[in-house]
Amino acid sequence: MRVCLGQRLTLTLSLVRHAATAPNAQRRYPHADEDAPLSPEGRAVAAGLRLPLHATAHTSPSLRTRETAELAGFPHAIAAPALAEAAFGIMAGQTWAELEAQFGEGPRGWIDALSNPESESGPPEGETGRAFHARIQNWLTELPQDGDVIAFTHAGPLLAALRLCVSLGAAEIAPGGVAVLKRAEGHWWLRELRQAAPP
């Protein structure tokens, strides 16, 4: 008697950090209502991204992620509010040096809390670590069982997804960088971390 084993369902998830904007170059935390367009260098990087064009694409509602998606070949990417950047509260609009000058060691604790999926703390007037990671987890839970999905998002959600899926505590992914994850039978693994090619 022949036994036919079912094919293993595998999902490939490409997490794309949007390409560079002027505030990125200034290394400032973004305001919640800030919607800076890509810089000329960012547009060149986005146009040079090499992603599977048959994939289903999702994008944060922000202009910078939508522009990245369009220039990469995904003008009809699905808007996904869950992929929006973290709410940084009183940190928004400031550089790390400015924050340390004002608040001393406080900002380090706020960012550590925001990076902790179990934390009930975060930047004052911003999101808690638990709330931030919960919205990313909810989005991950709704993904299909197989196929290719691309998410055009921001550094915060990208890193949160890496924590939730593969327990990666920290990573440096510049604007235009890509993290590729695979999932089969409920288990995730990291396949690739790719930095953007220079324009």
C-alpha positions as CSV (number, residue, x, y, z in Angstrom):
1,M,0.0,0.0,0.0
2,R,1.3,3.5,-0.9
3,V,1.1,6.3,1.6
4,C,0.9,9.8,0.1
5,L,2.3,12.3,2.5
6,G,0.9,15.9,2.2
7,Q,3.2,18.6,1.0
8,R,4.5,20.8,3.8
9,L,3.0,24.3,3.7
10,T,5.7,27.0,3.8
11,L,5.3,30.8,4.1
12,T,8.1,33.1,3.0
13,L,7.8,36.6,4.7
14,S,10.0,39.4,3.5
15,L,10.1,42.3,5.9
16,V,11.3,45.5,4.2
17,R,12.4,48.6,6.0
18,H,11.3,51.6,3.9
19,A,14.0,53.4,2.1
20,A,15.7,56.6,3.4
21,T,14.0,59.9,4.1
22,A,15.5,63.2,5.3
23,P,14.5,62.6,8.9
24,N,16.4,59.2,8.7
25,A,19.5,61.1,7.7
26,Q,19.0,63.4,10.7
27,R,18.6,60.2,12.9
28,R,15.4,61.7,14.6
29,Y,12.6,59.7,16.0
30,P,9.5,60.3,13.8
31,H,6.4,62.1,14.9
32,A,3.2,60.0,14.7
33,D,1.7,62.4,12.1
34,E,5.0,62.9,10.2
35,D,4.8,61.6,6.6
36,A,8.1,62.5,5.1
37,P,8.6,61.4,1.5
38,L,11.6,59.4,0.4
39,S,14.8,61.3,-0.3
40,P,16.3,61.1,-3.8
41,E,18.8,58.5,-2.5
42,G,15.9,56.6,-0.9
43,R,13.9,56.6,-4.2
44,A,17.0,55.1,-6.0
45,V,17.4,52.4,-3.3
46,A,13.7,51.5,-3.4
47,A,13.7,51.2,-7.2
48,G,16.7,48.8,-6.9
49,L,15.0,46.4,-4.5
50,R,14.8,42.9,-5.8
51,L,11.7,41.2,-4.4
52,P,9.4,38.4,-5.7
53,L,6.9,40.3,-7.8
54,H,4.3,37.5,-7.5
55,A,4.1,38.0,-3.7
56,T,1.2,39.5,-1.9
57,A,2.4,42.9,-0.5
58,H,1.3,44.8,2.6
59,T,2.4,48.3,3.6
60,S,2.2,50.6,6.5
61,P,-0.1,53.5,5.7
62,S,2.9,56.0,5.8
63,L,3.9,57.8,2.6
64,R,7.5,56.6,2.9
65,T,6.5,52.9,3.0
66,R,3.9,53.3,0.2
67,E,6.5,55.0,-2.0
68,T,9.0,52.2,-1.3
69,A,6.4,49.6,-2.2
70,E,5.5,51.4,-5.4
71,L,9.0,52.0,-6.6
72,A,9.9,48.3,-5.8
73,G,7.1,47.2,-8.1
74,F,4.1,46.9,-5.8
75,P,1.8,49.9,-6.5
76,H,-1.3,48.0,-5.2
77,A,0.1,46.9,-1.8
78,I,-2.5,46.3,0.8
79,A,-2.6,49.0,3.6
80,A,-2.0,47.4,6.9
81,P,-2.3,49.8,9.9
82,A,-0.6,47.2,12.2
83,L,2.6,47.8,10.3
84,A,2.9,51.5,11.3
85,E,5.9,52.6,13.3
86,A,5.8,52.5,17.1
87,A,4.4,55.6,18.9
88,F,7.4,57.2,20.5
89,G,5.6,59.7,22.6
90,I,7.8,62.5,24.0
91,M,10.8,61.0,22.1
92,A,9.3,62.0,18.7
93,G,11.2,64.6,16.7
94,Q,14.4,64.3,18.7
95,T,17.8,62.8,18.3
96,W,19.3,60.4,20.9
97,A,21.8,63.1,21.9
98,E,19.0,65.6,22.5
99,L,17.0,63.1,24.5
100,E,20.0,62.2,26.7
101,A,20.6,65.9,27.3
102,Q,17.0,66.4,28.5
103,F,16.3,63.1,30.2
104,G,19.6,61.5,31.1
105,E,19.3,57.7,31.3
106,G,15.5,57.8,30.9
107,P,15.4,57.2,27.1
108,R,17.4,54.0,27.4
109,G,14.8,52.6,29.8
110,W,12.0,53.7,27.5
111,I,13.4,52.0,24.5
112,D,14.3,48.9,26.4
113,A,10.6,48.7,27.6
114,L,9.3,49.3,24.1
115,S,11.5,46.4,22.8
116,N,10.1,44.0,25.4
117,P,6.9,42.2,24.4
118,E,5.9,41.8,28.0
119,S,6.5,45.3,29.2
120,E,3.7,47.5,30.4
121,S,6.0,50.5,30.0
122,G,7.4,52.5,27.1
123,P,8.1,56.1,26.2
124,P,5.9,58.6,28.0
125,E,2.8,59.3,26.0
126,G,3.8,56.5,23.6
127,E,3.1,52.8,23.2
128,T,4.0,50.2,25.8
129,G,6.1,47.2,24.7
130,R,3.1,44.9,25.2
131,A,0.7,46.9,23.1
132,F,3.3,47.5,20.3
133,H,4.2,43.8,20.0
134,A,0.5,42.7,20.3
135,R,-0.5,44.5,17.2
136,I,2.5,43.1,15.3
137,Q,1.6,39.6,16.6
138,N,-2.0,40.0,15.5
139,W,-0.9,40.9,12.0
140,L,1.5,37.9,11.9
141,T,-1.3,35.6,13.1
142,E,-3.5,36.6,10.1
143,L,-0.9,35.6,7.5
144,P,-1.6,32.8,5.1
145,Q,-0.2,29.3,5.7
146,D,1.9,29.3,2.5
147,G,3.0,31.5,-0.4
148,D,5.0,34.7,-0.4
149,V,4.2,37.9,1.5
150,I,6.1,41.1,1.6
151,A,5.6,43.7,4.3
152,F,6.9,47.3,3.7
153,T,7.2,48.7,7.2
154,H,9.6,50.6,9.6
155,A,12.5,49.6,11.8
156,G,10.4,49.2,14.9
157,P,7.8,46.8,13.5
158,L,10.5,44.9,11.6
159,L,12.5,44.3,14.7
160,A,9.4,43.4,16.7
161,A,8.5,40.7,14.2
162,L,12.0,39.3,14.4
163,R,11.7,39.2,18.2
164,L,8.3,37.5,18.1
165,C,9.2,35.0,15.3
166,V,12.8,34.0,15.9
167,S,13.7,35.6,19.3
168,L,16.3,37.8,17.7
169,G,17.0,40.4,20.4
170,A,18.7,43.0,18.2
171,A,19.7,43.7,14.6
172,E,20.9,46.6,12.5
173,I,18.9,47.0,9.4
174,A,19.4,50.2,7.5
175,P,16.7,51.9,5.4
176,G,15.9,49.7,2.4
177,G,17.1,46.6,4.2
178,V,15.2,43.3,4.0
179,A,14.8,40.4,6.5
180,V,13.5,37.2,5.0
181,L,11.7,34.7,7.3
182,K,10.3,31.2,6.6
183,R,7.5,29.4,8.5
184,A,6.5,25.8,8.2
185,E,4.4,23.7,10.6
186,G,4.2,26.6,13.0
187,H,7.9,27.1,13.3
188,W,9.7,30.3,12.0
189,W,13.4,30.6,11.0
190,L,15.5,33.5,9.7
191,R,16.7,32.9,6.1
192,E,18.4,36.1,5.3
193,L,19.3,39.7,6.4
194,R,20.0,41.8,3.5
195,Q,21.2,45.4,3.5
196,A,20.1,47.7,0.7
197,A,22.5,48.0,-2.3
198,P,23.9,51.6,-2.6
199,P,22.1,53.6,-5.3
